[in-house]
Amino acid sequence: MLKRWLVWVIAVGMLLGALSPAVAQKQKISAPDSDSVAEVLEAGSETVSLGDVLMDEPFDNDDNWPEFEEDDYSGVLDRGAYRMTSAEGFYTWQSGSDTYEDIVLQVETAQNSKSLVNDYGVMCRSDLDNPGSGYYFLISGDGLYGIFRQTDVDEGKEPLVEWEQSRSINQGRDSNTITVVCVGNYLALYVNGDLIAEAHDDELSEGTVGLTVGAYDEGAVDISFDNLVVWAASAGKTPVAKSSAAVTLANYNGEPGAVIAELQRLGLVPKGGSLLFRENRAFFSGQGSFFTPLARRSPQTDVVMAGELTFSVGNVNQYEQCSLTARIGTNASGDATTYVDVAFTNTGELLLIDRFSDKRDAELGIGTRTYDVDRPQHLLFVLMGNRANVFVNGELVLADFEVSERAGTYGITLIGKGPGARCEGRNIWVYQFR
């Protein structure tokens, strides 16, 4: 393992607002696009969802950021950036006044100093009553990185991820974008959009954010920070939005990617995901209760399932249904014992049936319209966590319905009571979100 040690330690705690690098003729920006940051975070081993922007500091206003200058360390506003320096054998930091729990933080950096032997980066969960404490996410001029915890300045930093090398880090007098995750006990470090380190630790639960630079015995360090943005964050998928019944999909029967993009714009599914399968045609016919399994080896919890259903009624006097089915659980004989059915009945009603247990009654959701089921009807439903949203021909007909959260597989299902009963699906596909 690569290790580094500081001979002297000097800490500076000040009021934090935001930071930025001094780069000639650089273009000032506001908060980075949250969607692009969310896409970067998809590389992590844990799912993290972004919330509101809590801080957006471009370092344009001298009143927003305090400055300090000492013989061996400094922090000053310089050409629209916050510039921090430390002499050989020292490190310094600046932490803020606002306390956060779960956040994602991003900042642009530029190294101005010549020496490659240094470290610089960001902090989270720093305690104002214990200056210098917190989680440190550090990179260096010679391409190293590490994650550290400091609870006592006198005892120094404890490595959660030891110093290692990464090609993702631009070395020397160059710029890097640092993105960090502090959510629950999950810590992650990204540089220039690449995930380079992850750790888990539950010792520090809340605190301020900060910036830090350190120099060793081969020269001073001089780093500019710019465009500091902090988002509220949470573990898990983006919650399903509570939708209005007026919501419609313009491209409901288009290509899966285009449909998913529209659902993402509506806030019904998170960014990311992938197409699990696509089936041109599947059907069942006859008397009885049947399902045709699809992608039986790929159970998932959070999915979008879609297809065009045509239902030939076999008996008008007894209950029949034609449905797309997800979250299927089976017994040793292969029979479906738990499932979520989104079904058309032989009377043209739309039902959502959440059979979450083979020992208890299913939960039932009922649409408000009837449909001509012997003509093709396009069905699409979204299952995210414990919520479901159902669209028929692009119209949201069942919104924010509560279901049991669990994983399962997929199928097309028929309950037929007459010999002519038939449930046929075309262009059936499932999009998964891990």
Backbone hydrogen bonds in HBPLUS format (Angstrom, degrees):
<---DONOR---> <-ACCEPTOR-->    atom                        ^
c    i                          cat <-CA-CA->   ^        H-A-AA   ^      H-
h    n   atom  resd res      DA  || num        DHA   H-A  angle D-A-AA Bond
n    s   type  num  typ     dist DA aas  dist angle  dist       angle   num
A0008-TRP N   A0089-GLY O   2.94 MM  81  5.07 131.7  2.18 129.9 144.2     1
A0082-TYR N   A0020-SER O   2.21 MM  62  4.81 121.1  1.52 121.5 140.4     2
A0026-LYS N   A0023-VAL O   3.17 MM   3  5.48 141.0  2.33 141.0 131.9     3
A0036-SER N   A0033-ASP O   3.10 MM   3  5.46 121.2  2.46 104.6 117.9     4
A0037-VAL N   A0033-ASP O   3.23 MM   4  6.61 155.2  2.29 151.6 158.6     5
A0038-ALA N   A0034-SER O   2.86 MM   4  6.06 158.7  1.90 149.5 155.9     6
A0039-GLU N   A0035-ASP O   2.97 MM   4  6.23 148.7  2.07 144.9 152.8     7
A0040-VAL N   A0036-SER O   3.17 MM   4  6.46 150.9  2.26 140.0 147.0     8
A0041-LEU N   A0037-VAL O   3.05 MM   4  6.40 154.4  2.12 151.3 158.0     9
A0042-GLU N   A0039-GLU O   3.20 MM   3  5.35 151.8  2.29 101.5 109.9    10
A0043-ALA N   A0040-VAL O   3.30 MM   3  6.27 175.2  2.30 124.8 126.3    11
A0044-GLY N   A0041-LEU O   3.11 MM   3  5.70 165.7  2.13 118.5 122.8    12
A0236-GLY N   A0047-THR O   2.84 MM 189  4.98 152.7  1.91 138.3 134.8    13
A0049-SER N   A0234-SER O   2.81 MM 185  5.29 168.0  1.83 159.6 163.5    14
A0234-SER N   A0049-SER O   2.94 MM 185  5.29 145.2  2.06 146.6 156.0    15
A0051-GLY N   A0232-ALA O   2.59 MM 181  4.73 151.1  1.67 152.6 143.0    16
A0232-ALA N   A0052-ASP O   2.85 MM 180  5.49 165.2  1.87 163.8 167.4    17
A0054-LEU N   A0230-VAL O   2.64 MM 176  5.38 154.6  1.70 149.1 157.8    18
A0055-MET N   A0230-VAL O   3.24 MM 175  4.94 151.1  2.32 135.6 134.8    19
A0230-VAL N   A0055-MET O   2.90 MM 175  4.94 155.7  1.96 136.6 140.5    20
A0057-GLU N   A0228-LEU O   2.86 MM 171  5.21 169.5  1.87 161.3 162.7    21
A0228-LEU N   A0057-GLU O   3.04 MM 171  5.21 139.6  2.21 156.3 146.9    22
A0064-ASN N   A0061-ASN O   3.05 MM   3  5.62 158.0  2.10 116.9 123.2    23
A0068-PHE N   A0075-GLY O   2.87 MM   7  5.21 155.8  1.92 142.2 150.2    24
A0075-GLY N   A0068-PHE O   2.76 MM   7  5.21 159.1  1.80 158.0 155.7    25
A0070-GLU N   A0073-TYR O   2.87 MM   3  5.34 155.3  1.93 165.0 173.2    26
A0087-ALA N   A0072-ASP O   2.85 MM  15  5.01 150.4  1.93 149.5 146.4    27
A0074-SER N   A0085-THR O   3.10 MM  11  5.24 151.7  2.18 135.0 135.0    28
A0085-THR N   A0074-SER O   3.02 MM  11  5.24 156.0  2.08 134.3 138.9    29
A0076-VAL N   A0083-ARG O   2.90 MM   7  5.32 157.6  1.95 148.7 152.0    30
A0083-ARG N   A0076-VAL O   2.76 MM   7  5.32 169.7  1.77 166.1 162.5    31
A0078-ASP N   A0081-ALA O   2.82 MM   3  5.28 163.5  1.84 148.4 154.0    32
A0081-ALA N   A0078-ASP O   3.14 MM   3  5.28 132.1  2.38 101.4 114.3    33
A0082-TYR N   A0225-PHE O   2.96 MM 143  5.17 173.4  1.96 155.1 156.3    34
A0225-PHE N   A0082-TYR O   2.78 MM 143  5.17 160.0  1.82 141.4 148.0    35
A0084-MET N   A0223-ILE O   2.82 MM 139  5.46 162.5  1.85 168.6 167.2    36
A0223-ILE N   A0084-MET O   2.92 MM 139  5.46 168.1  1.94 164.8 165.9    37
A0086-SER N   A0221-VAL O   3.09 MM 135  5.43 149.9  2.19 142.3 146.7    38
A0221-VAL N   A0086-SER O   2.96 MM 135  5.43 163.6  1.99 158.4 163.9    39
A0090-PHE N   A0087-ALA O   3.19 MM   3  5.78 142.1  2.34 148.5 144.0    40
A0089-GLY N   A0215-ALA O   3.19 MM 126  5.50 129.5  2.46  96.4 108.1    41
A0089-GLY N   A0216-TYR O   2.90 MM 127  4.73 128.8  2.17 120.2 130.2    42
A0215-ALA N   A0090-PHE O   2.84 MM 125  5.62 166.5  1.86 163.9 167.0    43
A0092-THR N   A0213-VAL O   2.90 MM 121  5.69 157.6  1.95 164.8 172.1    44
A0213-VAL N   A0092-THR O   3.04 MM 121  5.69 157.4  2.09 156.3 162.5    45
A0094-GLN N   A0211-LEU O   2.87 MM 117  5.39 145.2  1.99 155.0 160.6    46
A0211-LEU N   A0094-GLN O   2.95 MM 117  5.39 144.2  2.08 146.4 155.6    47
A0096-GLY N   A0209-VAL O   2.95 MM 113  5.72 143.4  2.08 156.4 167.0    48
A0100-TYR N   A0207-GLY O   2.80 MM 107  5.40 172.6  1.81 137.4 137.7    49
A0207-GLY N   A0100-TYR O   2.88 MM 107  5.40 153.4  1.96 149.3 158.0    50
A0233-ALA N   A0102-ASP O   3.17 MM 131  5.43 146.8  2.28 129.5 124.7    51
A0103-ILE N   A0182-CYS O   2.88 MM  79  5.38 150.1  1.97 141.3 145.2    52
A0182-CYS N   A0103-ILE O   2.97 MM  79  5.38 172.9  1.97 166.5 164.2    53
A0104-VAL N   A0231-TRP O   3.04 MM 127  5.21 149.2  2.14 139.6 146.6    54
A0231-TRP N   A0104-VAL O   2.80 MM 127  5.21 169.7  1.81 161.7 165.4    55
A0105-LEU N   A0180-VAL O   2.99 MM  75  5.31 158.4  2.04 145.3 152.3    56
A0180-VAL N   A0105-LEU O   2.82 MM  75  5.31 159.2  1.86 153.3 160.4    57
A0106-GLN N   A0229-VAL O   2.89 MM 123  5.34 158.1  1.93 156.8 162.5    58
A0229-VAL N   A0106-GLN O   2.90 MM 123  5.34 162.7  1.93 158.6 163.7    59
A0107-VAL N   A0178-ILE O   2.94 MM  71  5.47 152.8  2.01 152.6 161.4    60
A0178-ILE N   A0107-VAL O   2.91 MM  71  5.47 161.6  1.94 171.6 168.2    61
A0108-GLU N   A0226-ASP O   2.89 MM 118  5.02 169.5  1.90 161.3 158.4    62
A0226-ASP N   A0108-GLU O   2.83 MM 118  5.02 152.5  1.90 143.8 146.5    63
A0109-THR N   A0176-ASN O   2.76 MM  67  5.25 150.5  1.84 159.0 169.0    64
A0176-ASN N   A0109-THR O   3.04 MM  67  5.25 149.9  2.14 128.7 136.2    65
A0110-ALA N   A0224-SER O   2.88 MM 114  5.13 136.7  2.07 145.4 152.2    66
A0224-SER N   A0110-ALA O   2.87 MM 114  5.13 167.4  1.88 152.5 156.5    67
A0111-GLN N   A0174-ASP O   3.01 MM  63  5.65 166.9  2.03 154.2 154.7    68
A0112-ASN N   A0222-ASP O   2.81 MM 110  5.28 168.1  1.82 156.6 158.9    69
A0119-ASP N   A0214-GLY O   2.99 MM  95  5.13 149.4  2.09 144.3 142.5    70
A0214-GLY N   A0119-ASP O   2.77 MM  95  5.13 146.0  1.88 162.4 156.1    71
A0120-TYR N   A0139-ILE O   2.87 MM  19  5.64 150.2  1.95 156.8 164.4    72
A0139-ILE N   A0120-TYR O   2.91 MM  19  5.64 161.6  1.94 157.0 160.1    73
A0121-GLY N   A0212-THR O   3.01 MM  91  5.53 153.0  2.08 155.0 153.9    74
A0212-THR N   A0121-GLY O   3.12 MM  91  5.53 154.5  2.18 140.9 138.4    75
A0122-VAL N   A0137-PHE O   3.15 MM  15  5.46 146.9  2.27 146.4 149.3    76
A0137-PHE N   A0122-VAL O   2.91 MM  15  5.46 168.1  1.92 166.7 167.9    77
A0123-MET N   A0210-GLY O   2.82 MM  87  4.75 149.3  1.91 132.0 130.7    78
A0210-GLY N   A0123-MET O   3.12 MM  87  4.75 150.9  2.21 123.0 120.9    79
A0124-CYS N   A0135-TYR O   3.03 MM  11  5.37 143.7  2.17 141.2 151.6    80
A0135-TYR N   A0124-CYS O   2.91 MM  11  5.37 164.6  1.94 159.4 163.0    81
A0126-SER N   A0208-THR O   3.06 MM  82  4.91 170.9  2.06 132.3 135.2    82
A0208-THR N   A0126-SER O   2.85 MM  82  4.91 164.7  1.87 137.1 134.6    83
A0130-ASN N   A0127-ASP O   2.88 MM   3  5.07 156.2  1.93 109.1 116.8    84
A0133-SER N   A0130-ASN O   3.08 MM   3  5.87 151.8  2.16 147.4 150.9    85
A0134-GLY N   A0150-GLN O   2.84 MM  16  5.41 144.1  1.96 153.6 154.1    86
A0150-GLN N   A0134-GLY O   2.89 MM  16  5.41 157.1  1.94 153.5 161.3    87
A0136-TYR N   A0148-PHE O   2.75 MM  12  4.96 161.7  1.78 139.7 146.3    88
A0148-PHE N   A0136-TYR O   2.87 MM  12  4.96 159.9  1.91 144.4 150.6    89
A0138-LEU N   A0146-GLY O   3.04 MM   8  5.45 166.1  2.06 163.2 166.2    90
A0146-GLY N   A0138-LEU O   3.04 MM   8  5.45 143.2  2.18 149.0 148.9    91
A0140-SER N   A0144-LEU O   3.02 MM   4  5.15 126.8  2.31 144.3 140.8    92
A0143-GLY N   A0140-SER O   3.13 MM   3  5.38 155.6  2.20 116.2 114.3    93
A0172-GLY N   A0141-GLY O   2.81 MM  31  4.76 154.7  1.87 128.6 137.0    94
A0166-SER N   A0143-GLY O   2.94 MM  23  5.79 150.3  2.03 166.3 176.0    95
A0145-TYR N   A0164-GLU O   2.85 MM  19  5.57 136.6  2.04 149.4 162.6    96
A0164-GLU N   A0145-TYR O   3.04 MM  19  5.57 148.3  2.15 147.4 157.4    97
A0147-ILE N   A0161-VAL O   3.15 MM  14  4.88 151.5  2.24 123.9 132.4    98
A0160-LEU N   A0147-ILE O   2.82 MM  13  5.44 163.4  1.85 144.1 148.2    99
A0161-VAL N   A0147-ILE O   2.97 MM  14  4.88 157.7  2.02 143.8 139.9   100
A0149-ARG N   A0158-GLU O   2.84 MM   9  5.14 157.8  1.88 146.2 153.2   101
A0158-GLU N   A0149-ARG O   2.73 MM   9  5.14 177.5  1.73 155.0 155.8   102
A0155-GLU N   A0152-ASP O   3.02 MM   3  5.37 137.2  2.21 106.4 118.2   103
A0156-GLY N   A0152-ASP O   3.11 MM   4  6.36 122.7  2.45 145.5 161.2   104
A0156-GLY N   A0153-VAL O   3.22 MM   3  5.15 146.3  2.34  97.6 107.3   105
A0169-ILE N   A0166-SER O   3.47 MM   3  5.93 166.7  2.49 108.1 111.6   106
A0174-ASP N   A0172-GLY O   2.75 MM   2  5.58 124.3  2.06 115.0  98.3   107
A0192-ASN N   A0177-THR O   2.80 MM  15  4.95 166.6  1.82 149.5 154.2   108
A0179-THR N   A0190-TYR O   2.96 MM  11  4.97 169.9  1.97 141.4 143.0   109
A0190-TYR N   A0179-THR O   2.77 MM  11  4.97 162.7  1.80 165.6 165.9   110
A0181-VAL N   A0188-ALA O   2.91 MM   7  4.93 151.0  2.00 140.3 144.2   111
A0188-ALA N   A0181-VAL O   3.15 MM   7  4.93 147.1  2.26 130.0 134.2   112
A0183-VAL N   A0186-TYR O   3.08 MM   3  5.32 162.7  2.11 159.4 160.8   113
A0186-TYR N   A0183-VAL O   2.86 MM   3  5.32 156.5  1.91 137.6 139.5   114
A0201-ASP N   A0185-ASN O   2.86 MM  16  4.93 147.2  1.97 130.9 140.8   115
A0187-LEU N   A0199-ALA O   2.87 MM  12  5.11 163.1  1.90 160.8 156.3   116
A0199-ALA N   A0187-LEU O   2.87 MM  12  5.11 152.1  1.94 146.8 147.3   117
A0189-LEU N   A0197-ALA O   2.84 MM   8  5.15 160.7  1.87 151.5 152.0   118
A0196-ILE N   A0189-LEU O   2.96 MM   7  5.95 174.4  1.96 161.2 163.1   119
A0197-ALA N   A0189-LEU O   3.35 MM   8  5.15 147.2  2.46 144.7 143.2   120
A0191-VAL N   A0194-ASP O   2.90 MM   3  5.32 151.4  1.98 147.9 150.4   121
A0194-ASP N   A0191-VAL O   3.04 MM   3  5.32 167.7  2.05 113.7 117.4   122
A0247-VAL N   A0244-SER O   3.08 MM   3  5.73 170.0  2.09 122.7 124.5   123
A0396-LEU N   A0247-VAL O   3.03 MM 149  5.59 163.0  2.06 169.6 164.6   124
A0249-LEU N   A0394-GLY O   2.65 MM 145  4.57 148.7  1.74 131.0 142.2   125
A0254-GLY N   A0251-ASN O   3.09 MM   3  5.28 161.6  2.12 120.4 119.0   126
A0258-ALA N   A0255-GLU O   3.03 MM   3  5.46 121.0  2.39 111.1 125.1   127
A0259-VAL N   A0255-GLU O   3.07 MM   4  6.37 158.5  2.12 157.8 164.7   128
A0260-ILE N   A0256-PRO O   2.87 MM   4  6.08 165.4  1.89 158.5 162.0   129
A0261-ALA N   A0257-GLY O   3.01 MM   4  6.17 155.6  2.07 141.9 148.7   130
A0262-GLU N   A0258-ALA O   3.16 MM   4  6.40 150.9  2.25 142.0 148.6   131
A0263-LEU N   A0259-VAL O   2.99 MM   4  6.34 156.7  2.04 150.8 157.6   132
A0264-GLN N   A0260-ILE O   2.83 MM   4  6.08 148.8  1.93 151.0 160.0   133
A0265-ARG N   A0261-ALA O   3.05 MM   4  6.33 152.2  2.13 142.1 149.0   134
A0266-LEU N   A0262-GLU O   3.08 MM   4  6.38 141.2  2.24 141.2 151.7   135
A0268-LEU N   A0263-LEU O   2.99 MM   5  5.40 155.9  2.05 164.1 158.6   136
A0267-GLY N   A0264-GLN O   2.99 MM   3  4.99 152.5  2.06 101.1 109.9   137
A0274-SER N   A0432-GLN O   3.04 MM 158  5.55 149.1  2.14 146.6 156.1   138
A0432-GLN N   A0274-SER O   2.84 MM 158  5.55 158.5  1.88 171.2 164.0   139
A0276-LEU N   A0430-VAL O   2.79 MM 154  5.51 155.1  1.85 148.8 156.8   140
A0430-VAL N   A0277-PHE O   3.14 MM 153  5.69 153.7  2.21 148.9 152.3   141
A0279-GLU N   A0428-ILE O   2.64 MM 149  5.03 167.7  1.65 159.2 163.8   142
A0428-ILE N   A0279-GLU O   2.80 MM 149  5.03 145.9  1.91 164.0 158.7   143
A0427-ASN N   A0280-ASN O   2.91 MM 147  4.49 154.1  1.97 117.1 119.5   144
A0282-ALA N   A0425-GLY O   2.99 MM 143  5.29 154.9  2.05 146.7 150.3   145
A0425-GLY N   A0282-ALA O   2.74 MM 143  5.29 173.6  1.75 176.5 176.6   146
A0284-PHE N   A0423-CYS O   2.99 MM 139  5.47 145.7  2.11 143.9 154.8   147
A0423-CYS N   A0284-PHE O   2.85 MM 139  5.47 166.6  1.87 166.7 171.3   148
A0286-GLY N   A0421-ALA O   2.87 MM 135  5.32 157.4  1.92 145.6 150.5   149
A0288-GLY N   A0416-GLY O   2.84 MM 128  5.23 162.4  1.87 137.5 139.4   150
A0416-GLY N   A0288-GLY O   2.84 MM 128  5.23 160.2  1.88 156.8 158.3   151
A0290-PHE N   A0414-LEU O   2.87 MM 124  5.36 167.1  1.89 160.5 164.6   152
A0414-LEU N   A0290-PHE O   2.95 MM 124  5.36 160.2  1.99 142.9 148.8   153
A0292-THR N   A0412-ILE O   2.84 MM 120  5.31 160.4  1.88 153.3 157.5   154
A0412-ILE N   A0292-THR O   3.20 MM 120  5.31 143.4  2.34 130.8 140.1   155
A0294-LEU N   A0410-TYR O   2.85 MM 116  5.18 160.0  1.89 133.1 131.2   156
A0298-SER N   A0295-ALA O   3.10 MM   3  5.56 160.0  2.14 124.0 123.8   157
A0300-GLN N   A0408-GLY O   2.98 MM 108  5.49 148.1  2.08 148.2 140.2   158
A0408-GLY N   A0300-GLN O   3.18 MM 108  5.49 146.5  2.30 117.1 122.0   159
A0433-PHE N   A0302-ASP O   2.94 MM 131  5.40 145.2  2.07 166.7 160.6   160
A0303-VAL N   A0383-LEU O   2.90 MM  80  5.35 135.2  2.11 142.3 154.9   161
A0383-LEU N   A0303-VAL O   2.86 MM  80  5.35 177.0  1.86 170.6 171.5   162
A0304-VAL N   A0431-TYR O   2.90 MM 127  5.12 148.3  2.00 144.2 153.4   163
A0431-TYR N   A0304-VAL O   2.85 MM 127  5.12 159.3  1.89 150.7 157.8   164
A0305-MET N   A0381-PHE O   2.99 MM  76  5.56 161.7  2.03 160.1 165.4   165
A0381-PHE N   A0305-MET O   2.90 MM  76  5.56 162.1  1.93 161.3 167.3   166
A0306-ALA N   A0429-TRP O   2.98 MM 123  5.53 157.3  2.04 158.8 163.9   167
A0429-TRP N   A0306-ALA O   2.97 MM 123  5.53 156.0  2.03 147.5 153.3   168
A0307-GLY N   A0379-LEU O   2.95 MM  72  5.54 147.1  2.06 159.4 165.3   169
A0379-LEU N   A0307-GLY O   2.84 MM  72  5.54 170.6  1.85 170.9 168.8   170
A0308-GLU N   A0426-ARG O   2.98 MM 118  5.17 172.3  1.98 153.6 155.9   171
A0426-ARG N   A0308-GLU O   2.90 MM 118  5.17 147.8  2.01 139.1 149.7   172
A0309-LEU N   A0377-GLN O   2.88 MM  68  5.37 159.7  1.92 157.3 150.9   173
A0377-GLN N   A0309-LEU O   2.89 MM  68  5.37 158.2  1.94 147.2 153.5   174
A0310-THR N   A0424-GLU O   2.90 MM 114  5.32 153.3  1.97 152.7 160.6   175
A0424-GLU N   A0310-THR O   3.04 MM 114  5.32 171.8  2.04 157.0 159.6   176
A0311-PHE N   A0373-VAL O   2.90 MM  62  5.35 168.0  1.92 159.0 155.0   177
A0312-SER N   A0422-ARG O   2.82 MM 110  4.92 165.4  1.84 150.9 154.9   178
A0422-ARG N   A0312-SER O   2.94 MM 110  4.92 147.8  2.05 140.1 143.1   179
A0346-ASN N   A0320-GLU O   3.09 MM  26  5.33 135.1  2.30 135.2 133.0   180
A0321-GLN N   A0415-ILE O   3.07 MM  94  5.15 150.2  2.16 130.4 138.8   181
A0415-ILE N   A0321-GLN O   2.97 MM  94  5.15 163.3  2.00 147.3 148.7   182
A0322-CYS N   A0344-PHE O   2.89 MM  22  5.38 154.5  1.95 154.9 163.5   183
A0344-PHE N   A0322-CYS O   2.84 MM  22  5.38 166.2  1.86 157.4 158.3   184
A0323-SER N   A0413-THR O   2.98 MM  90  5.13 158.9  2.03 147.2 150.0   185
A0413-THR N   A0323-SER O   2.86 MM  90  5.13 165.8  1.88 145.9 150.8   186
A0324-LEU N   A0342-VAL O   3.19 MM  18  5.59 151.8  2.27 153.7 150.0   187
A0342-VAL N   A0324-LEU O   2.98 MM  18  5.59 165.2  2.00 168.6 173.4   188
A0325-THR N   A0411-GLY O   2.91 MM  86  5.08 158.3  1.95 153.6 148.9   189
A0411-GLY N   A0325-THR O   2.96 MM  86  5.08 139.6  2.13 142.0 139.7   190
A0326-ALA N   A0340-VAL O   3.00 MM  14  5.32 160.2  2.04 146.5 151.6   191
A0340-VAL N   A0326-ALA O   2.82 MM  14  5.32 148.1  1.92 164.0 162.8   192
A0328-ILE N   A0409-THR O   3.08 MM  81  4.78 168.8  2.09 117.8 121.1   193
A0409-THR N   A0328-ILE O   3.13 MM  81  4.78 156.9  2.19 121.9 122.9   194
A0329-GLY N   A0338-THR O   2.81 MM   9  4.92 160.9  1.84 135.6 137.0   195
A0337-THR N   A0329-GLY O   2.77 MM   8  5.77 161.7  1.80 155.5 162.0   196
A0338-THR N   A0329-GLY O   3.26 MM   9  4.92 164.2  2.29 132.5 133.6   197
A0331-ASN N   A0335-ASP O   2.97 MM   4  5.56 144.5  2.10 145.5 155.7   198
A0334-GLY N   A0331-ASN O   2.93 MM   3  5.28 161.8  1.96 114.3 120.1   199
A0339-TYR N   A0355-ARG O   2.94 MM  16  5.30 151.4  2.02 134.1 143.4   200
A0355-ARG N   A0339-TYR O   2.89 MM  16  5.30 139.4  2.05 157.1 169.0   201
A0341-ASP N   A0353-ILE O   2.90 MM  12  5.00 158.2  1.94 147.6 149.2   202
A0353-ILE N   A0341-ASP O   2.80 MM  12  5.00 164.1  1.83 149.3 154.8   203
A0343-ALA N   A0351-LEU O   2.83 MM   8  5.17 154.5  1.90 150.2 157.8   204
A0351-LEU N   A0343-ALA O   2.88 MM   8  5.17 164.9  1.90 150.5 155.4   205
A0345-THR N   A0349-GLU O   3.01 MM   4  5.32 153.4  2.09 143.1 150.2   206
A0348-GLY N   A0345-THR O   2.95 MM   3  5.20 164.2  1.98 112.3 116.1   207
A0371-TYR N   A0348-GLY O   2.78 MM  23  4.60 143.1  1.91 116.7 128.5   208
A0367-GLY N   A0350-LEU O   2.82 MM  17  5.06 171.4  1.83 154.1 154.6   209
A0352-LEU N   A0365-GLY O   2.78 MM  13  4.77 154.9  1.84 140.7 144.1   210
A0365-GLY N   A0352-LEU O   2.78 MM  13  4.77 161.0  1.81 145.8 151.0   211
A0354-ASP N   A0363-GLU O   2.86 MM   9  5.02 167.0  1.87 151.7 155.1   212
A0363-GLU N   A0354-ASP O   3.03 MM   9  5.02 158.6  2.08 134.9 133.1   213
A0375-ARG N   A0372-ASP O   3.16 MM   3  5.90 160.0  2.20 120.0 124.1   214
A0393-ASN N   A0378-HIS O   2.75 MM  15  4.84 164.5  1.77 144.8 150.0   215
A0380-LEU N   A0391-PHE O   2.97 MM  11  5.08 158.0  2.02 153.2 151.5   216
A0391-PHE N   A0380-LEU O   2.67 MM  11  5.08 170.4  1.68 171.7 172.6   217
A0382-VAL N   A0389-ASN O   2.79 MM   7  5.15 160.4  1.83 154.4 161.3   218
A0389-ASN N   A0382-VAL O   3.03 MM   7  5.15 148.0  2.13 138.5 147.8   219
A0384-MET N   A0387-ARG O   3.00 MM   3  5.44 163.6  2.03 159.2 163.8   220
A0387-ARG N   A0384-MET O   3.04 MM   3  5.44 153.2  2.12 126.0 134.6   221
A0403-VAL N   A0386-ASN O   2.94 MM  17  4.81 159.7  1.98 113.4 119.8   222
A0388-ALA N   A0401-PHE O   2.79 MM  13  5.00 136.0  1.98 136.9 150.8   223
A0401-PHE N   A0388-ALA O   2.89 MM  13  5.00 154.5  1.95 154.8 150.2   224
A0390-VAL N   A0398-LEU O   2.85 MM   8  5.03 160.0  1.89 147.7 154.0   225
A0397-VAL N   A0390-VAL O   2.87 MM   7  5.89 152.7  1.95 153.1 162.3   226
A0398-LEU N   A0390-VAL O   3.39 MM   8  5.03 152.8  2.47 139.1 137.1   227
A0392-VAL N   A0395-GLU O   2.91 MM   3  5.30 152.0  1.99 146.4 148.2   228
A0395-GLU N   A0392-VAL O   3.00 MM   3  5.30 166.0  2.02 119.3 119.7   229
A0421-ALA N   A0418-GLY O   3.08 MM   3  5.58 169.3  2.09 122.8 124.5   230
